[in-house]
């Protein structure tokens, strides 16, 4: 333990804390849940899961082919079918999304050219990337509460084979465009979102397959998953209060029973503590002022060398400061990649990583934590 001297901060101990700090989130209820890509191989399973689940209200399937939708989805008093083409931002699309409280996107495409591409008219970039942009623009800010998008680990895992496949038709680039549209829309319209980075999906597999969920976007292949379980994960994300969960990566566990969903999602609602400094005494007001001054000086601090790989923004909070790691898009928009929330909690300085799903350190996180500890050490000695 290191003793503070002179200014009444007291001693502190460095160590890793446990997960804690459950955050509140929106979830589907009696409102309208819209499913896009509803006649796809995963989308149709999402619709059926929603209709069989008593927690969801009205379900609206957005489709291009009504006859196909009736054949695949059947009839249900809670099911509506709306014929739209998401590649076209028109009145039909806006009307279909006007009262949506929850949106689940299963938009997808084959990775290589096929008849589904319709000679380029329905290519991944148009159907998935631009289509999701039209969808997000058409959502009503006062209504929409949560967006769940089924994506792929390949959007971030640009290994040689994925890069090669992407060059053919841009399937992974299209999914990344869709993710960016969802993230930007959340900042503009205030809804919560979850990106489900799924591995290879299998139509067949063990009769009962266990499901695992890794926090964050793991950025690599993590084992195949039954398509039915991918649909179940999307629905659970839509119906549950997941707080700051933003990225998850589900995977299959062969020959094991499916885990209880309550247990599986429990830790996803908790923001991980990455640093905890405990004090024997504390002048709270003085410490908060020092912390804010320290955080505000970070962007120009010569001790951060080499410079952090991504820029960040400093926001004061009631209990300390929040360091948000950001990325500027080509059109000038700002996307938040994650944050470190530094706050005084009782007799301890606690640093939590946001969102809760981030299992791995943010770019530059270790440098900032190191500088925080070193700065405190200089203050008290």
C-alpha positions as CSV (number, residue, x, y, z in Angstrom):
1,X,0.0,0.0,0.0
2,X,1.3,3.5,-0.9
3,X,0.5,6.3,1.6
4,X,-0.6,9.7,0.4
5,X,1.1,12.7,1.9
6,X,-0.2,16.1,2.7
7,X,-3.3,16.6,0.7
8,X,-5.7,14.2,2.3
9,X,-6.1,11.6,-0.5
10,X,-5.0,8.7,1.7
11,X,-3.4,5.4,0.6
12,X,-4.5,3.3,-2.4
13,X,-4.0,-0.3,-3.6
14,X,-3.8,-1.3,-7.3
15,X,-5.7,-4.3,-8.4
16,X,-8.4,-5.7,-10.7
17,X,-11.9,-5.4,-9.5
18,X,-14.9,-7.7,-10.2
19,X,-17.6,-7.0,-12.7
20,X,-20.3,-4.7,-11.6
21,X,-22.6,-1.8,-12.3
22,X,-25.6,-3.2,-14.1
23,X,-26.9,-0.7,-16.7
24,X,-30.6,-0.3,-17.7
25,X,-31.7,-0.8,-21.3
26,X,-34.8,-0.9,-23.5
27,X,-36.4,-4.1,-24.7
28,X,-39.3,-5.2,-26.8
29,X,-42.7,-5.5,-25.2
30,X,-46.2,-4.8,-26.5
31,X,-45.0,-2.6,-29.3
32,X,-44.2,-3.4,-32.9
33,X,-41.1,-5.5,-33.7
34,X,-40.0,-5.2,-37.3
35,X,-37.9,-8.0,-38.9
36,X,-36.0,-7.2,-42.1
37,X,-34.7,-10.0,-44.2
38,X,-37.6,-12.0,-42.8
39,X,-37.8,-14.6,-45.5
40,X,-34.1,-15.4,-45.4
41,X,-32.8,-18.6,-43.8
42,X,-32.2,-17.0,-40.4
43,X,-34.8,-14.2,-40.7
44,X,-37.7,-16.7,-41.0
45,X,-36.5,-18.4,-37.8
46,X,-36.4,-15.1,-36.0
47,X,-40.0,-14.4,-37.0
48,X,-41.2,-17.8,-35.8
49,X,-39.3,-17.4,-32.5
50,X,-40.9,-14.0,-31.9
51,X,-44.4,-15.4,-32.6
52,X,-43.9,-18.3,-30.2
53,X,-42.5,-16.0,-27.5
54,X,-45.0,-14.4,-25.1
55,X,-42.7,-11.4,-24.4
56,X,-43.1,-9.8,-27.8
57,X,-46.1,-8.0,-29.3
58,X,-46.9,-7.4,-32.9
59,X,-44.4,-8.7,-35.4
60,X,-44.0,-7.1,-38.8
61,X,-42.0,-8.9,-41.5
62,X,-40.5,-6.7,-44.2
63,X,-40.3,-8.7,-47.5
64,X,-40.0,-8.3,-51.2
65,X,-42.2,-11.3,-52.1
66,X,-45.5,-11.6,-50.3
67,X,-46.3,-15.1,-51.7
68,X,-43.0,-16.4,-50.5
69,X,-43.5,-14.8,-47.1
70,X,-46.9,-16.4,-46.6
71,X,-45.5,-19.8,-47.6
72,X,-42.5,-19.6,-45.3
73,X,-44.0,-17.7,-42.3
74,X,-47.6,-18.9,-42.3
75,X,-50.3,-16.9,-40.7
76,X,-50.7,-15.6,-37.2
77,X,-52.9,-12.9,-35.6
78,X,-49.8,-11.1,-34.4
79,X,-48.0,-11.3,-37.8
80,X,-48.1,-8.5,-40.4
81,X,-46.4,-8.8,-43.8
82,X,-45.3,-5.6,-45.4
83,X,-44.0,-5.7,-49.0
84,X,-41.1,-3.2,-49.4
85,X,-37.7,-3.1,-51.0
86,X,-35.2,-1.7,-48.5
87,X,-32.9,-0.6,-51.4
88,X,-35.5,2.1,-52.1
89,X,-36.0,4.8,-49.5
90,X,-39.7,5.5,-50.4
91,X,-43.0,6.1,-48.7
92,X,-43.7,2.4,-48.3
93,X,-40.5,1.8,-46.3
94,X,-41.1,4.9,-44.1
95,X,-44.7,3.8,-43.4
96,X,-43.6,0.2,-42.5
97,X,-41.1,1.6,-40.0
98,X,-43.0,4.5,-38.6
99,X,-44.2,2.8,-35.4
100,X,-41.4,0.3,-35.0
101,X,-40.1,0.1,-31.4
102,X,-37.7,-2.8,-32.0
103,X,-35.9,-3.7,-35.2
104,X,-34.1,-7.0,-35.9
105,X,-32.1,-7.1,-39.1
106,X,-31.2,-10.4,-40.8
107,X,-30.2,-8.8,-44.0
108,X,-27.6,-10.9,-45.8
109,X,-26.3,-12.0,-49.1
110,X,-24.2,-14.8,-50.6
111,X,-20.5,-14.0,-50.4
112,X,-20.0,-14.8,-54.1
113,X,-22.2,-13.9,-57.1
114,X,-25.4,-15.9,-57.4
115,X,-28.8,-15.6,-58.9
116,X,-29.9,-13.8,-55.8
117,X,-27.7,-10.9,-56.9
118,X,-30.0,-10.3,-59.9
119,X,-27.0,-9.2,-62.0
120,X,-25.9,-6.7,-59.5
121,X,-29.3,-5.1,-58.7
122,X,-29.4,-7.0,-55.4
123,X,-25.6,-7.1,-54.7
124,X,-24.4,-7.1,-51.0
125,X,-23.4,-3.4,-51.1
126,X,-26.9,-2.4,-52.3
127,X,-29.1,-4.9,-50.4
128,X,-27.2,-4.9,-47.1
129,X,-25.0,-1.8,-46.9
130,X,-27.2,0.8,-48.6
131,X,-30.4,-1.0,-47.6
132,X,-29.6,-0.7,-43.9
133,X,-28.8,3.0,-44.3
134,X,-32.2,3.5,-45.8
135,X,-33.8,1.6,-42.9
136,X,-32.0,3.6,-40.2
137,X,-32.9,6.9,-41.9
138,X,-36.6,5.8,-41.9
139,X,-36.9,5.0,-38.2
140,X,-38.9,7.3,-36.1
141,X,-36.7,8.7,-33.2
142,X,-39.7,9.0,-30.8
143,X,-40.6,5.4,-31.4
144,X,-37.5,3.2,-32.0
145,X,-36.0,1.8,-28.8
146,X,-33.6,-1.0,-29.9
147,X,-32.0,-2.3,-33.0
148,X,-30.4,-5.7,-33.3
149,X,-28.4,-6.5,-36.4
150,X,-27.1,-10.0,-37.3
151,X,-23.6,-9.5,-38.7
152,X,-20.5,-11.6,-39.2
153,X,-17.1,-12.1,-37.5
154,X,-15.7,-11.5,-41.0
155,X,-16.5,-7.8,-40.9
156,X,-13.5,-7.3,-38.6
157,X,-11.5,-10.4,-39.4
158,X,-9.8,-9.4,-42.6
159,X,-7.7,-12.5,-43.0
160,X,-6.4,-13.3,-46.5
161,X,-9.3,-15.6,-47.4
162,X,-11.9,-13.1,-46.2
163,X,-10.1,-10.2,-48.1
164,X,-10.1,-12.3,-51.2
165,X,-13.8,-13.2,-51.0
166,X,-14.6,-9.6,-50.2
167,X,-12.9,-8.4,-53.4
168,X,-15.4,-10.5,-55.4
169,X,-18.5,-8.8,-54.2
170,X,-18.0,-6.8,-51.1
171,X,-20.1,-9.0,-48.8
172,X,-18.1,-8.2,-45.6
173,X,-17.7,-4.5,-46.6
174,X,-21.5,-4.4,-47.0
175,X,-22.0,-5.8,-43.5
176,X,-19.5,-3.3,-42.1
177,X,-21.5,-0.5,-43.8
178,X,-24.6,-1.8,-42.2
179,X,-23.0,-1.9,-38.7
180,X,-21.7,1.7,-39.2
181,X,-25.2,2.8,-40.2
182,X,-26.7,1.3,-37.0
183,X,-24.0,2.9,-34.8
184,X,-24.4,6.3,-36.4
185,X,-28.2,6.1,-36.2
186,X,-28.0,5.3,-32.4
187,X,-26.1,8.5,-31.8
188,X,-28.6,10.5,-33.9
189,X,-31.9,8.9,-32.8
190,X,-31.1,7.7,-29.3
191,X,-31.9,4.0,-29.6
192,X,-29.9,1.1,-28.1
193,X,-28.3,-1.5,-30.4
194,X,-26.6,-4.8,-30.4
195,X,-24.4,-6.2,-33.2
196,X,-24.4,-10.0,-33.2
197,X,-21.1,-11.1,-34.8
198,X,-21.9,-14.6,-35.8
199,X,-19.5,-17.3,-37.1
200,X,-20.3,-19.7,-40.0
201,X,-24.0,-20.6,-39.7
202,X,-25.1,-24.2,-40.3
203,X,-28.6,-25.4,-41.2
204,X,-27.8,-28.8,-39.8
205,X,-25.9,-29.9,-36.7
206,X,-26.3,-31.8,-33.5
207,X,-29.9,-32.2,-32.4
208,X,-29.1,-30.1,-29.3
209,X,-26.2,-27.7,-29.5
210,X,-25.0,-25.6,-26.7
211,X,-24.5,-21.9,-27.2
212,X,-21.7,-19.7,-25.9
213,X,-21.4,-15.9,-26.1
214,X,-18.2,-14.0,-26.0
215,X,-18.1,-10.4,-25.0
216,X,-17.3,-8.0,-27.8
217,X,-16.4,-8.6,-31.4
218,X,-13.8,-11.3,-31.3
219,X,-12.7,-10.6,-34.8
220,X,-12.0,-14.2,-35.7
221,X,-13.7,-17.5,-36.4
222,X,-15.0,-19.1,-33.2
223,X,-16.7,-22.3,-34.4
224,X,-19.9,-22.9,-36.4
225,X,-23.4,-22.1,-34.9
226,X,-26.7,-23.7,-35.8
227,X,-28.8,-21.1,-37.6
228,X,-31.7,-21.7,-35.2
229,X,-29.5,-20.7,-32.3
230,X,-28.3,-17.6,-34.1
231,X,-32.0,-16.6,-34.5
232,X,-32.6,-17.3,-30.8
233,X,-29.7,-15.1,-29.8
234,X,-31.0,-12.2,-31.9
235,X,-34.5,-12.5,-30.3
236,X,-33.1,-12.7,-26.8
237,X,-31.0,-9.6,-27.5
238,X,-34.1,-7.8,-28.6
239,X,-36.3,-8.9,-25.7
240,X,-33.9,-8.5,-22.8
241,X,-32.6,-5.5,-20.9
242,X,-28.9,-5.7,-21.9
243,X,-27.7,-2.3,-20.8
244,X,-24.5,-1.3,-22.4
245,X,-24.1,-4.5,-24.5
246,X,-23.1,-3.5,-28.0
247,X,-21.1,-6.3,-29.6
248,X,-21.4,-10.0,-28.9
249,X,-20.0,-13.1,-30.6
250,X,-22.1,-16.3,-30.2
251,X,-20.6,-19.7,-31.0
252,X,-21.7,-23.3,-31.0
253,X,-20.7,-25.9,-28.5
254,X,-21.4,-29.4,-30.0
255,X,-23.1,-32.2,-28.0
256,X,-24.0,-30.0,-25.1
257,X,-27.4,-28.8,-23.9
258,X,-28.3,-25.2,-24.6
259,X,-27.5,-23.1,-21.7
260,X,-30.2,-21.2,-19.7
261,X,-30.6,-17.8,-21.4
262,X,-30.8,-16.0,-18.1
263,X,-27.4,-17.5,-17.1
264,X,-25.9,-16.9,-20.5
265,X,-26.8,-13.2,-20.7
266,X,-26.3,-12.4,-17.0
267,X,-22.7,-11.1,-17.2
268,X,-23.4,-9.2,-20.4
269,X,-25.3,-6.6,-18.4
270,X,-22.3,-5.8,-16.2
271,X,-19.7,-3.2,-17.0
272,X,-16.2,-4.7,-16.3
273,X,-13.9,-3.0,-13.8
274,X,-10.4,-2.8,-15.3
275,X,-8.7,-0.8,-12.5
276,X,-9.5,-0.2,-8.9
277,X,-7.6,2.1,-6.5
278,X,-8.7,1.9,-2.9
279,X,-8.2,4.8,-0.5
280,X,-7.8,4.9,3.3
281,X,-9.0,8.5,3.4
282,X,-10.3,10.8,0.7
283,X,-11.0,14.5,0.1
284,X,-13.6,13.8,-2.5
285,X,-14.0,17.4,-3.9
286,X,-10.3,18.0,-4.2
287,X,-9.7,14.6,-5.8
288,X,-12.5,15.1,-8.4
289,X,-11.0,18.5,-9.4
290,X,-7.6,16.9,-9.8
291,X,-9.0,14.0,-11.8
292,X,-10.8,16.3,-14.2
293,X,-7.7,18.5,-14.7
294,X,-5.6,15.3,-15.3
295,X,-8.1,13.9,-17.9
296,X,-8.4,17.3,-19.7
297,X,-4.6,17.5,-20.0
298,X,-4.3,14.0,-21.5
299,X,-4.6,15.0,-25.2
300,X,-1.5,17.1,-24.9
301,X,0.4,15.1,-22.4
302,X,3.9,14.2,-23.6
303,X,3.9,11.1,-21.5
304,X,1.5,9.4,-24.0
305,X,4.3,8.4,-26.4
306,X,3.9,7.1,-28.9
307,X,0.5,8.8,-29.4
308,X,-2.6,6.7,-29.0
309,X,-3.7,4.8,-32.2
310,X,-7.2,6.4,-32.0
311,X,-8.3,9.9,-30.9
312,X,-10.4,10.3,-27.7
313,X,-12.7,12.8,-26.2
314,X,-12.8,13.9,-22.5
315,X,-16.3,14.4,-20.9
316,X,-16.7,15.4,-17.2
317,X,-19.2,13.4,-15.1
318,X,-20.7,13.9,-11.7
319,X,-18.3,11.4,-10.2
320,X,-15.2,12.0,-12.3
321,X,-14.4,11.8,-16.0
322,X,-15.2,9.7,-19.1
323,X,-12.7,9.1,-21.8
324,X,-14.4,8.2,-25.1
325,X,-12.4,6.6,-27.9
326,X,-13.7,7.8,-31.2
327,X,-13.4,7.3,-35.0
328,X,-14.2,9.9,-37.6
329,X,-16.0,8.6,-40.7
330,X,-15.3,9.7,-44.2
331,X,-18.5,11.9,-44.2
332,X,-17.3,13.7,-41.0
333,X,-19.4,11.7,-38.5
334,X,-18.1,10.6,-35.2
335,X,-18.5,7.1,-34.0
336,X,-17.7,6.1,-30.4
337,X,-15.7,2.9,-30.2
338,X,-15.8,2.6,-26.4
339,X,-14.9,4.4,-23.3
340,X,-13.2,4.4,-19.9
341,X,-15.4,5.7,-17.1
342,X,-13.3,6.9,-14.2
343,X,-15.4,7.5,-11.1
344,X,-15.1,7.8,-7.4
345,X,-17.2,5.1,-5.8
346,X,-17.2,5.3,-2.0
347,X,-13.6,4.9,-0.9
348,X,-12.2,3.8,-4.3
349,X,-11.3,5.2,-7.7
350,X,-12.9,2.7,-10.2
351,X,-12.3,2.6,-13.9
352,X,-14.9,0.7,-15.9
353,X,-14.7,-0.2,-19.6
354,X,-17.7,0.6,-21.7
355,X,-19.5,-1.0,-23.4
356,X,-19.9,-4.0,-21.1
357,X,-19.2,-6.4,-24.1
358,X,-15.6,-5.4,-24.5
359,X,-13.6,-8.3,-23.3
360,X,-10.3,-6.9,-24.7
361,X,-8.6,-3.6,-24.0
362,X,-9.4,-0.5,-26.0
363,X,-6.6,0.8,-28.2
364,X,-4.4,2.9,-25.9
365,X,-6.3,1.8,-22.8
366,X,-3.2,0.4,-21.0
367,X,-1.2,3.5,-21.7
368,X,-3.9,5.7,-20.1
369,X,-4.2,3.4,-17.1
370,X,-0.5,3.3,-16.7
371,X,-0.3,7.2,-16.8
372,X,-3.2,7.4,-14.3
373,X,-1.3,5.3,-11.7
374,X,2.0,7.1,-12.4
375,X,0.4,10.5,-12.0
376,X,-1.3,9.5,-8.7
377,X,2.0,8.2,-7.5
378,X,3.8,11.5,-8.2
379,X,1.0,13.4,-6.5
380,X,1.1,11.5,-3.2
381,X,4.9,11.0,-2.9
